[in-house]
Amino acid sequence: MVSGGGTAGTRLTIPVRYTCDGTNTTPSFRWGAVPPSTAQLALFLFKIGPSVSGPGSASRVEATIEWAVAGLFPSIHEIPAGRLPHGAVAGSKRYSICPAKGEVGNYVFQLNALSHPLAVKPHFEANTLFRDVESLTVASGVFTSSYKRT
């Protein structure tokens, strides 16, 4: 998967225009070939950070789904900035990259190739979709990024 000039496995800084400090729109995404058996694609944005734990507990890292898009046709290989392709459906959480002031937010964009299409309705619950997607994923790609809010 490629976005903003990066390639899978690279880490880039998210441009301000795609955050709550800018226009708060989705960045563009581009990716290459998907497996021929792909029936549908789903895209997730995870925020990675420390989990809240009690005194004396070991520190852990937690991933929360910030945003999701489903219903992407496997024939497309790009999502333009700020727009959804025909047939795509956004989940219930509004897109936003907005860590607390002074905080560095670490993010993972994950594109899943699914063996079967899922029927999704606008404002679907992203966590439920992710559970459904796990058993249908035939391949996936990730793109890591960060944004420091000043």
NUZARO-359616 format. One record per atom (N, C-alpha, C): x, y, z; atom name. Coordinates in steps of 0.05 Angstrom, whole numbers. Each point is the difference from the previous one (the first is absolute). Layout:
<atoms>
atom c1:X; c2:Y; c3:Z; a:CA
...
</atoms>
This chain:
<atoms>
atom c1:17; c2:-23; c3:0; a:N
atom c1:-17; c2:23; c3:0; a:CA
atom c1:18; c2:24; c3:0; a:C
atom c1:-8; c2:20; c3:-15; a:N
atom c1:17; c2:24; c3:-2; a:CA
atom c1:-18; c2:24; c3:6; a:C
atom c1:10; c2:19; c3:16; a:N
atom c1:-14; c2:25; c3:5; a:CA
atom c1:20; c2:22; c3:4; a:C
atom c1:-4; c2:22; c3:-13; a:N
atom c1:17; c2:23; c3:4; a:CA
atom c1:29; c2:-5; c3:-7; a:C
atom c1:6; c2:-19; c3:-19; a:N
atom c1:27; c2:-5; c3:-8; a:CA
atom c1:14; c2:-22; c3:15; a:C
atom c1:-13; c2:-11; c3:20; a:N
atom c1:13; c2:-22; c3:16; a:CA
atom c1:-7; c2:-27; c3:-12; a:C
atom c1:13; c2:-20; c3:10; a:N
atom c1:-6; c2:-27; c3:-9; a:CA
atom c1:-6; c2:-17; c3:25; a:C
atom c1:-11; c2:-23; c3:-4; a:N
atom c1:-6; c2:-18; c3:22; a:CA
atom c1:25; c2:-4; c3:17; a:C
atom c1:-3; c2:1; c3:26; a:N
atom c1:22; c2:-3; c3:18; a:CA
atom c1:14; c2:25; c3:7; a:C
atom c1:-5; c2:23; c3:-13; a:N
atom c1:12; c2:25; c3:7; a:CA
atom c1:-17; c2:15; c3:19; a:C
atom c1:11; c2:20; c3:13; a:N
atom c1:-15; c2:17; c3:18; a:CA
atom c1:4; c2:29; c3:-8; a:C
atom c1:-23; c2:14; c3:-4; a:N
atom c1:1; c2:28; c3:-8; a:CA
atom c1:-15; c2:16; c3:20; a:C
atom c1:5; c2:26; c3:0; a:N
atom c1:-15; c2:19; c3:17; a:CA
atom c1:-25; c2:8; c3:-16; a:C
atom c1:-23; c2:0; c3:13; a:N
atom c1:-25; c2:8; c3:-12; a:CA
atom c1:1; c2:30; c3:-5; a:C
atom c1:-5; c2:10; c3:-24; a:N
atom c1:-1; c2:29; c3:-5; a:CA
atom c1:-23; c2:13; c3:17; a:C
atom c1:5; c2:24; c3:9; a:N
atom c1:-18; c2:15; c3:17; a:CA
atom c1:-28; c2:1; c3:-12; a:C
atom c1:-2; c2:4; c3:-27; a:N
atom c1:-26; c2:3; c3:-13; a:CA
atom c1:-19; c2:-23; c3:5; a:C
atom c1:10; c2:-24; c3:7; a:N
atom c1:-17; c2:-23; c3:5; a:CA
atom c1:-5; c2:-5; c3:30; a:C
atom c1:3; c2:21; c3:16; a:N
atom c1:-4; c2:-2; c3:29; a:CA
atom c1:-20; c2:21; c3:9; a:C
atom c1:-6; c2:-1; c3:26; a:N
atom c1:-19; c2:20; c3:11; a:CA
atom c1:13; c2:28; c3:0; a:C
atom c1:26; c2:2; c3:-4; a:N
atom c1:13; c2:26; c3:-2; a:CA
atom c1:-2; c2:11; c3:-28; a:C
atom c1:-8; c2:-16; c3:-19; a:N
atom c1:-3; c2:8; c3:-28; a:CA
atom c1:-29; c2:-1; c3:-9; a:C
atom c1:-5; c2:-13; c3:-23; a:N
atom c1:-27; c2:-3; c3:-10; a:CA
atom c1:-14; c2:-24; c3:10; a:C
atom c1:14; c2:-18; c3:15; a:N
atom c1:-12; c2:-23; c3:12; a:CA
atom c1:-14; c2:-18; c3:-20; a:C
atom c1:13; c2:-4; c3:-23; a:N
atom c1:-11; c2:-18; c3:-21; a:CA
atom c1:19; c2:-24; c3:-2; a:C
atom c1:-11; c2:-21; c3:-12; a:N
atom c1:16; c2:-25; c3:-4; a:CA
atom c1:23; c2:5; c3:-20; a:C
atom c1:23; c2:-11; c3:5; a:N
atom c1:21; c2:1; c3:-20; a:CA
atom c1:-7; c2:-18; c3:-23; a:C
atom c1:15; c2:3; c3:-22; a:N
atom c1:-3; c2:-19; c3:-22; a:CA
atom c1:14; c2:-26; c3:6; a:C
atom c1:-9; c2:-21; c3:-12; a:N
atom c1:13; c2:-26; c3:3; a:CA
atom c1:2; c2:-13; c3:-27; a:C
atom c1:23; c2:-13; c3:-4; a:N
atom c1:4; c2:-15; c3:-25; a:CA
atom c1:13; c2:-27; c3:7; a:C
atom c1:-8; c2:-21; c3:-14; a:N
atom c1:12; c2:-26; c3:5; a:CA
atom c1:2; c2:-15; c3:-26; a:C
atom c1:16; c2:-21; c3:0; a:N
atom c1:5; c2:-16; c3:-24; a:CA
atom c1:-20; c2:-23; c3:-2; a:C
atom c1:9; c2:-21; c3:-12; a:N
atom c1:-17; c2:-23; c3:-6; a:CA
atom c1:-10; c2:-13; c3:25; a:C
atom c1:-24; c2:-11; c3:-1; a:N
atom c1:-12; c2:-15; c3:22; a:CA
atom c1:-3; c2:-29; c3:-10; a:C
atom c1:-2; c2:-19; c3:18; a:N
atom c1:-3; c2:-28; c3:-9; a:CA
atom c1:-24; c2:-3; c3:-19; a:C
atom c1:2; c2:-17; c3:-20; a:N
atom c1:-22; c2:-4; c3:-19; a:CA
atom c1:-26; c2:-9; c3:13; a:C
atom c1:1; c2:-13; c3:23; a:N
atom c1:-24; c2:-9; c3:14; a:CA
atom c1:-14; c2:21; c3:16; a:C
atom c1:10; c2:25; c3:0; a:N
atom c1:-11; c2:21; c3:16; a:CA
atom c1:-28; c2:8; c3:-10; a:C
atom c1:-19; c2:-1; c3:19; a:N
atom c1:-28; c2:8; c3:-7; a:CA
atom c1:-5; c2:29; c3:9; a:C
atom c1:14; c2:10; c3:19; a:N
atom c1:-5; c2:26; c3:11; a:CA
atom c1:25; c2:9; c3:17; a:C
atom c1:3; c2:26; c3:4; a:N
atom c1:21; c2:11; c3:16; a:CA
atom c1:-12; c2:16; c3:24; a:C
atom c1:14; c2:0; c3:22; a:N
atom c1:-8; c2:16; c3:23; a:CA
atom c1:25; c2:14; c3:10; a:C
atom c1:-2; c2:26; c3:7; a:N
atom c1:22; c2:16; c3:10; a:CA
atom c1:-5; c2:9; c3:28; a:C
atom c1:19; c2:-4; c3:18; a:N
atom c1:-2; c2:8; c3:28; a:CA
atom c1:22; c2:19; c3:7; a:C
atom c1:-6; c2:19; c3:18; a:N
atom c1:20; c2:17; c3:12; a:CA
atom c1:1; c2:-7; c3:30; a:C
atom c1:23; c2:-9; c3:10; a:N
atom c1:4; c2:-6; c3:28; a:CA
atom c1:18; c2:21; c3:12; a:C
atom c1:-6; c2:8; c3:25; a:N
atom c1:18; c2:17; c3:15; a:CA
atom c1:13; c2:-19; c3:20; a:C
atom c1:27; c2:2; c3:1; a:N
atom c1:15; c2:-18; c3:18; a:CA
atom c1:10; c2:17; c3:23; a:C
atom c1:-4; c2:-10; c3:24; a:N
atom c1:9; c2:15; c3:24; a:CA
atom c1:0; c2:-18; c3:24; a:C
atom c1:10; c2:11; c3:22; a:N
atom c1:0; c2:-16; c3:25; a:CA
atom c1:-28; c2:-4; c3:11; a:C
atom c1:-4; c2:-24; c3:11; a:N
atom c1:-26; c2:-5; c3:12; a:CA
atom c1:-1; c2:11; c3:28; a:C
atom c1:-23; c2:6; c3:10; a:N
atom c1:-3; c2:10; c3:27; a:CA
atom c1:1; c2:-24; c3:18; a:C
atom c1:18; c2:1; c3:19; a:N
atom c1:3; c2:-23; c3:19; a:CA
atom c1:2; c2:11; c3:28; a:C
atom c1:-6; c2:-17; c3:19; a:N
atom c1:0; c2:8; c3:28; a:CA
atom c1:28; c2:0; c3:11; a:C
atom c1:3; c2:9; c3:25; a:N
atom c1:26; c2:1; c3:13; a:CA
atom c1:12; c2:-29; c3:2; a:C
atom c1:25; c2:-2; c3:-6; a:N
atom c1:13; c2:-26; c3:2; a:CA
atom c1:-4; c2:-18; c3:-23; a:C
atom c1:-16; c2:8; c3:-20; a:N
atom c1:-5; c2:-16; c3:-24; a:CA
atom c1:22; c2:5; c3:-20; a:C
atom c1:5; c2:-21; c3:-16; a:N
atom c1:19; c2:3; c3:-21; a:CA
atom c1:-12; c2:18; c3:-22; a:C
atom c1:17; c2:16; c3:-12; a:N
atom c1:-10; c2:18; c3:-21; a:CA
atom c1:-5; c2:-17; c3:-26; a:C
atom c1:-21; c2:7; c3:-14; a:N
atom c1:-7; c2:-13; c3:-25; a:CA
atom c1:-6; c2:20; c3:-22; a:C
atom c1:1; c2:-9; c3:-24; a:N
atom c1:-8; c2:17; c3:-23; a:CA
atom c1:-27; c2:-9; c3:-9; a:C
atom c1:-16; c2:19; c3:-8; a:N
atom c1:-27; c2:-5; c3:-8; a:CA
atom c1:-5; c2:13; c3:-27; a:C
atom c1:-16; c2:-13; c3:-17; a:N
atom c1:-9; c2:11; c3:-25; a:CA
atom c1:-29; c2:6; c3:1; a:C
atom c1:-8; c2:24; c3:-8; a:N
atom c1:-29; c2:6; c3:-1; a:CA
atom c1:-6; c2:8; c3:-29; a:C
atom c1:-23; c2:-9; c3:-9; a:N
atom c1:-9; c2:7; c3:-28; a:CA
atom c1:-11; c2:29; c3:1; a:C
atom c1:13; c2:17; c3:-15; a:N
atom c1:-9; c2:28; c3:-2; a:CA
atom c1:-20; c2:4; c3:-23; a:C
atom c1:3; c2:-16; c3:-21; a:N
atom c1:-15; c2:5; c3:-24; a:CA
atom c1:0; c2:-25; c3:-17; a:C
atom c1:-20; c2:-5; c3:-16; a:N
atom c1:-1; c2:-23; c3:-18; a:CA
atom c1:-17; c2:6; c3:-25; a:C
atom c1:8; c2:-12; c3:-22; a:N
atom c1:-16; c2:1; c3:-25; a:CA
atom c1:-2; c2:-28; c3:-10; a:C
atom c1:-24; c2:-8; c3:-8; a:N
atom c1:-5; c2:-26; c3:-11; a:CA
atom c1:-14; c2:2; c3:-27; a:C
atom c1:-3; c2:-22; c3:-13; a:N
atom c1:-14; c2:0; c3:-26; a:CA
atom c1:17; c2:10; c3:-23; a:C
atom c1:26; c2:-1; c3:3; a:N
atom c1:18; c2:9; c3:-22; a:CA
atom c1:3; c2:-23; c3:-21; a:C
atom c1:-5; c2:7; c3:-25; a:N
atom c1:2; c2:-20; c3:-21; a:CA
atom c1:30; c2:-7; c3:-4; a:C
atom c1:6; c2:-26; c3:-5; a:N
atom c1:28; c2:-8; c3:-4; a:CA
atom c1:12; c2:11; c3:-26; a:C
atom c1:-16; c2:10; c3:-18; a:N
atom c1:11; c2:11; c3:-25; a:CA
atom c1:11; c2:28; c3:3; a:C
atom c1:-6; c2:14; c3:22; a:N
atom c1:11; c2:26; c3:5; a:CA
atom c1:27; c2:-3; c3:14; a:C
atom c1:17; c2:19; c3:-4; a:N
atom c1:27; c2:0; c3:13; a:CA
atom c1:7; c2:27; c3:12; a:C
atom c1:-21; c2:16; c3:4; a:N
atom c1:5; c2:27; c3:11; a:CA
atom c1:-25; c2:11; c3:13; a:C
atom c1:4; c2:15; c3:21; a:N
atom c1:-21; c2:16; c3:12; a:CA
atom c1:10; c2:29; c3:-1; a:C
atom c1:-14; c2:18; c3:-14; a:N
atom c1:9; c2:28; c3:-1; a:CA
atom c1:-3; c2:13; c3:28; a:C
atom c1:16; c2:20; c3:5; a:N
atom c1:-2; c2:14; c3:26; a:CA
atom c1:-27; c2:12; c3:4; a:C
atom c1:-12; c2:-5; c3:23; a:N
atom c1:-25; c2:12; c3:8; a:CA
atom c1:-25; c2:-12; c3:-14; a:C
atom c1:3; c2:-21; c3:-15; a:N
atom c1:-23; c2:-11; c3:-15; a:CA
atom c1:-1; c2:-31; c3:3; a:C
atom c1:-24; c2:-10; c3:-2; a:N
atom c1:-4; c2:-29; c3:0; a:CA
atom c1:-7; c2:-9; c3:-28; a:C
atom c1:12; c2:-22; c3:-9; a:N
atom c1:-8; c2:-11; c3:-26; a:CA
atom c1:-29; c2:-10; c3:-1; a:C
atom c1:-11; c2:-3; c3:-23; a:N
atom c1:-27; c2:-11; c3:-3; a:CA
atom c1:-1; c2:-27; c3:13; a:C
atom c1:-21; c2:-4; c3:16; a:N
atom c1:-5; c2:-26; c3:14; a:CA
atom c1:13; c2:-1; c3:27; a:C
atom c1:19; c2:17; c3:6; a:N
atom c1:13; c2:0; c3:27; a:CA
atom c1:-18; c2:12; c3:21; a:C
atom c1:3; c2:-10; c3:24; a:N
atom c1:-17; c2:9; c3:23; a:CA
atom c1:18; c2:6; c3:23; a:C
atom c1:-4; c2:23; c3:13; a:N
atom c1:16; c2:8; c3:23; a:CA
atom c1:-14; c2:-10; c3:26; a:C
atom c1:16; c2:-7; c3:19; a:N
atom c1:-10; c2:-10; c3:26; a:CA
atom c1:-11; c2:22; c3:18; a:C
atom c1:-7; c2:-8; c3:24; a:N
atom c1:-13; c2:18; c3:18; a:CA
atom c1:18; c2:21; c3:12; a:C
atom c1:26; c2:-4; c3:0; a:N
atom c1:17; c2:20; c3:12; a:CA
atom c1:9; c2:19; c3:-21; a:C
atom c1:-1; c2:26; c3:6; a:N
atom c1:9; c2:20; c3:-19; a:CA
atom c1:30; c2:-1; c3:-3; a:C
atom c1:9; c2:4; c3:-25; a:N
atom c1:29; c2:0; c3:-5; a:CA
atom c1:13; c2:23; c3:15; a:C
atom c1:21; c2:-5; c3:14; a:N
atom c1:14; c2:21; c3:14; a:CA
atom c1:27; c2:-11; c3:9; a:C
atom c1:21; c2:16; c3:-6; a:N
atom c1:26; c2:-5; c3:11; a:CA
atom c1:4; c2:25; c3:18; a:C
atom c1:-2; c2:-5; c3:26; a:N
atom c1:0; c2:23; c3:18; a:CA
atom c1:10; c2:-9; c3:28; a:C
atom c1:27; c2:-4; c3:3; a:N
atom c1:10; c2:-7; c3:26; a:CA
atom c1:-2; c2:25; c3:18; a:C
atom c1:3; c2:-4; c3:26; a:N
atom c1:-1; c2:23; c3:19; a:CA
atom c1:24; c2:19; c3:-7; a:C
atom c1:-4; c2:25; c3:7; a:N
atom c1:22; c2:20; c3:-5; a:CA
atom c1:26; c2:-9; c3:13; a:C
atom c1:21; c2:1; c3:-15; a:N
atom c1:27; c2:-9; c3:9; a:CA
atom c1:5; c2:-29; c3:-2; a:C
atom c1:-21; c2:-16; c3:-7; a:N
atom c1:3; c2:-29; c3:-1; a:CA
atom c1:7; c2:-9; c3:-29; a:C
atom c1:15; c2:-21; c3:-2; a:N
atom c1:5; c2:-13; c3:-26; a:CA
atom c1:-20; c2:-23; c3:-2; a:C
atom c1:-16; c2:1; c3:-21; a:N
atom c1:-19; c2:-22; c3:-5; a:CA
atom c1:13; c2:-19; c3:-20; a:C
atom c1:0; c2:-25; c3:6; a:N
atom c1:10; c2:-21; c3:-18; a:CA
atom c1:-23; c2:-15; c3:-12; a:C
atom c1:0; c2:-2; c3:-27; a:N
atom c1:-23; c2:-11; c3:-14; a:CA
atom c1:8; c2:-22; c3:-19; a:C
atom c1:-18; c2:-19; c3:-3; a:N
atom c1:4; c2:-22; c3:-20; a:CA
atom c1:-25; c2:0; c3:-18; a:C
atom c1:5; c2:2; c3:-26; a:N
atom c1:-21; c2:-3; c3:-19; a:CA
atom c1:2; c2:-29; c3:-10; a:C
atom c1:-21; c2:-15; c3:1; a:N
atom c1:0; c2:-28; c3:-9; a:CA
atom c1:-21; c2:-5; c3:-21; a:C
atom c1:9; c2:-10; c3:-23; a:N
atom c1:-18; c2:-7; c3:-22; a:CA
atom c1:-3; c2:-31; c3:0; a:C
atom c1:-25; c2:-9; c3:2; a:N
atom c1:-5; c2:-29; c3:0; a:CA
atom c1:-14; c2:-8; c3:-26; a:C
atom c1:11; c2:-22; c3:-12; a:N
atom c1:-13; c2:-12; c3:-23; a:CA
atom c1:-18; c2:-23; c3:10; a:C
atom c1:-25; c2:1; c3:-7; a:N
atom c1:-20; c2:-19; c3:11; a:CA
atom c1:-8; c2:-21; c3:-21; a:C
atom c1:-4; c2:-24; c3:10; a:N
atom c1:-8; c2:-22; c3:-18; a:CA
atom c1:-29; c2:1; c3:-8; a:C
atom c1:-16; c2:13; c3:16; a:N
atom c1:-29; c2:3; c3:-5; a:CA
atom c1:-8; c2:29; c3:6; a:C
atom c1:-19; c2:11; c3:-15; a:N
atom c1:-10; c2:27; c3:6; a:CA
atom c1:-16; c2:1; c3:25; a:C
atom c1:1; c2:22; c3:14; a:N
atom c1:-16; c2:4; c3:24; a:CA
atom c1:-21; c2:22; c3:-7; a:C
atom c1:-24; c2:-5; c3:9; a:N
atom c1:-21; c2:20; c3:-3; a:CA
atom c1:2; c2:20; c3:24; a:C
atom c1:8; c2:24; c3:-7; a:N
atom c1:3; c2:21; c3:21; a:CA
atom c1:-18; c2:23; c3:-6; a:C
atom c1:-10; c2:12; c3:21; a:N
atom c1:-17; c2:24; c3:-2; a:CA
atom c1:15; c2:24; c3:10; a:C
atom c1:-6; c2:24; c3:-9; a:N
atom c1:13; c2:24; c3:10; a:CA
atom c1:-1; c2:1; c3:30; a:C
atom c1:22; c2:10; c3:12; a:N
atom c1:3; c2:3; c3:29; a:CA
atom c1:1; c2:-26; c3:14; a:C
atom c1:11; c2:-21; c3:-13; a:N
atom c1:4; c2:-26; c3:13; a:CA
atom c1:20; c2:3; c3:23; a:C
atom c1:-1; c2:-19; c3:18; a:N
atom c1:18; c2:0; c3:23; a:CA
atom c1:27; c2:-12; c3:-9; a:C
atom c1:21; c2:15; c3:1; a:N
atom c1:27; c2:-8; c3:-10; a:CA
atom c1:11; c2:-25; c3:15; a:C
atom c1:-4; c2:-2; c3:26; a:N
atom c1:10; c2:-23; c3:15; a:CA
atom c1:-14; c2:-25; c3:-9; a:C
atom c1:-26; c2:1; c3:-5; a:N
atom c1:-15; c2:-23; c3:-9; a:CA
atom c1:9; c2:-8; c3:-28; a:C
atom c1:4; c2:19; c3:-17; a:N
atom c1:10; c2:-6; c3:-27; a:CA
atom c1:27; c2:-14; c3:2; a:C
atom c1:18; c2:10; c3:17; a:N
atom c1:26; c2:-12; c3:2; a:CA
atom c1:-1; c2:-29; c3:8; a:C
atom c1:-17; c2:-6; c3:19; a:N
atom c1:-4; c2:-28; c3:9; a:CA
atom c1:-10; c2:-17; c3:-24; a:C
atom c1:-18; c2:10; c3:-16; a:N
atom c1:-10; c2:-14; c3:-23; a:CA
atom c1:21; c2:-4; c3:-21; a:C
atom c1:17; c2:20; c3:-4; a:N
atom c1:20; c2:0; c3:-20; a:CA
atom c1:23; c2:-20; c3:6; a:C
atom c1:6; c2:-4; c3:25; a:N
atom c1:22; c2:-17; c3:8; a:CA
atom c1:-2; c2:-28; c3:-13; a:C
atom c1:-23; c2:-12; c3:0; a:N
atom c1:-3; c2:-27; c3:-11; a:CA
atom c1:-1; c2:-1; c3:-31; a:C
atom c1:-4; c2:23; c3:-12; a:N
atom c1:-2; c2:2; c3:-30; a:CA
atom c1:25; c2:11; c3:-13; a:C
atom c1:19; c2:8; c3:15; a:N
atom c1:24; c2:13; c3:-12; a:CA
atom c1:18; c2:-21; c3:-13; a:C
atom c1:6; c2:5; c3:-26; a:N
atom c1:18; c2:-18; c3:-14; a:CA
atom c1:28; c2:13; c3:-2; a:C
atom c1:1; c2:26; c3:3; a:N
atom c1:26; c2:15; c3:-1; a:CA
atom c1:-5; c2:27; c3:13; a:C
atom c1:21; c2:13; c3:10; a:N
atom c1:-2; c2:27; c3:10; a:CA
atom c1:26; c2:14; c3:-3; a:C
atom c1:-2; c2:26; c3:0; a:N
atom c1:24; c2:17; c3:-1; a:CA
atom c1:-3; c2:22; c3:20; a:C
atom c1:22; c2:9; c3:11; a:N
atom c1:-1; c2:21; c3:20; a:CA
atom c1:19; c2:23; c3:-7; a:C
atom c1:-7; c2:23; c3:9; a:N
atom c1:15; c2:25; c3:-4; a:CA
atom c1:1; c2:14; c3:27; a:C
atom c1:23; c2:5; c3:11; a:N
atom c1:2; c2:13; c3:26; a:CA
atom c1:7; c2:30; c3:-4; a:C
atom c1:-11; c2:16; c3:18; a:N
atom c1:5; c2:29; c3:-2; a:CA
atom c1:-3; c2:12; c3:28; a:C
atom c1:7; c2:25; c3:2; a:N
atom c1:-3; c2:14; c3:26; a:CA
atom c1:-6; c2:29; c3:-6; a:C
atom c1:-9; c2:13; c3:22; a:N
atom c1:-6; c2:28; c3:-2; a:CA
atom c1:5; c2:12; c3:28; a:C
atom c1:16; c2:21; c3:2; a:N
atom c1:4; c2:13; c3:25; a:CA
atom c1:-15; c2:27; c3:-1; a:C
atom c1:-17; c2:2; c3:20; a:N
atom c1:-17; c2:24; c3:2; a:CA
atom c1:15; c2:20; c3:17; a:C
atom c1:3; c2:24; c3:-10; a:N
atom c1:14; c2:21; c3:16; a:CA
atom c1:-19; c2:17; c3:16; a:C
</atoms>
